[in-house]
Amino acid sequence: MDLFLKIMAAALLALMLFSLWPVYKHWQTHSPKAQPGDWQAALLALGAVVLLVIFLIMAVR
């Protein structure tokens, strides 16, 4: 029974990927192009998340 569930999960995952492929192709062709300041904004957001995690770790200690 366990093997059957694993095979069904793999089949459903493959079906999901197959159904999402056209959406992925659309997003790739119609996505906005990166601007010069985008990396700084991404690094700022990642830095804020890191600082939040550090703050939460320090608060638990």
Secondary structure, DSSP 8 states (H G I E B T S, - for coil): -HHHHHHHHHHHHHHHHHHHHHHHHHHHHHS----TTHHHHHHHHHHHHHHHHHHHHHHH-
